[in-house]
Amino acid sequence: WDAFDECITDLTWCPAQRYVILYDHADIFAQAEPTQYQIALDILNSAKEYWEANHIPLKFLVINK
């Protein structure tokens, strides 16, 4: 999970004025690994706060089947 956190908070290789992350079929992960799924959501929320503190909006869309 540390690498995932670093990947979504270090986007210097892809500079932008805003970011959108699309997480498709999230329900499959949530059903199979509910604890890990919650960790992923926590990391995404932390990343959103990180980017917003730097005045760069980050939105993530969680889509189920």
Steps between C-alpha positions, in 0.01 A plus 500: 500500500794734554582487129137574407499801731825628351374450144190712545671777697807529275368584158791723398535289186145601402445865600140622481264758642271223630489121517226239468545138603246248372469179699283261299347177637588599855224278635697189406794614713270612783330161517819296472718707736290744704783601733742564213228685310452734796875561512492594131215745562686650796808553283291660226342735754842593637624567147199723436585702811867517397422638154236741624751639752717574196205666321467221245162324498498121503176315441460126509208312361421158640284301261340164566376252240 
